Amino acid sequence: MMIIKYVSFLLGLIWSYSFIRTQSIFSNKTALLFKVFISKVSWFTFIAACYFGYKNFSFKATLIGIAAAVVMVHLGFFFLSNYLSKKIGQENLIKIKTVFEYTLIAFIVYFVFF
């Protein structure tokens, strides 16, 4: 039972920190919208997961879980960016990123105003 709690603690940390880390990929205008609408919730979730870990596990186990989640997310982003750069190419990756940014802005504007 304790293993299931710890795994869910780690998954919650990885999930929330990956959204926080995603913010750094976007350009400044998109990062601002991303920060206001998505990253704030992710920071709250990350802090809540840290609190959950502190209440249910030892301080040492909580710190190890936080460190492991942060390292795993950074490694995942590193390997994914290298793979996509090799597979798709840097020019096509920038084009896809630009289209994705404008689509994200459109979705945020749509959901805020409609």
N, C-alpha and C positions, 0 to 999 in steps of 0.2 A: 504494500500500500504506500509506503514511504517513497519507493522508487517511482511510482506513478506520479506522486506529488512533485518530486524533484524534476522529473522529465517534463511535466506540464509547466513548472517554473522556468526551466530552460527554454522551452518552446515559446512561452510568453515573452521572455527577454529577447530571443532571436527575432520573433515576429515584430515587436515594437521597435527594436533597434534597427532592423532593416529598413523600416519606413523613415526613421530619423536619418539614417545614412543615405537614403535615396535622395534626400533633399540636396545634397552636395553635387549631384550629377547635373541638375538643371541649371539653366541660365538664371541671371539675377531676377528678372521679372517673373519667371515661372516659379523660381525658388521662393519668392515672397508669397505668392498665392499658395504654394504647397505648404509653406511654413505656417501660414495663418489657418488653413483649413484642415491639414492632415497631420503635420508634425506636432502641433500642440496636443492633439489627442494621443499621438504616439508617445510623447514625453510623459503624459499622464499615465499611460499604460505601462511604460517602462518603470516609472517610479512606483506604481502600484505593485508591479511584479517584484521589484526589489523589496518592498515592504512585506509582501507575501512570503518571500524567501526568508527574510529576517525573523518573521513571526513563527515560521514552521521549521526552520533549520538552524543550525549553528551559524554564528557570524562568519566563521571560516568557510563553511560550505556555501553560504550566500555569496561571499566575495569570489570564491572559485567559480561559481555559476555565472556571475556577472562577467568576470574576466573571460571565461570560456565563450560566452555568447558574443561578446564584443569581438574577440579574436576570430570566431567562426564567421561572423558577418563580414568583417574586413577581408578575410581570406576568400570568402565566396565572391565578394565584389571584385577582388583582384583577379581571380581565375576566370570569372565570367567576362570581365572586360578584355582580358588577353584572348580568350577564346573568340569573342565576338569580333575583335579587331582582326584576328587572323582569318576567321571564317567569312566575314562580310566585307571587311576592308574599312579603313578609317573614313574615307569620303562618304560611302554609303551609310555608315554608322552615324555620321553627323547629320545626314539628310533624314534618316529615320528618327533621330533624336529631335530634330526641329519639328517634324510632323507630329510626333508624340507630344511635344510641349504645347503646340497650338491646340491640339485636340484636348489636352488636359485643361488648358485655360477655358476652352469652349464649354467643356463639361461643368467646370466649377461655376462659370457665369450662368449657365443654364440652370443648375440646381439652386443657386442663390436667388436668382430673380424669377424663376418660374416654378 
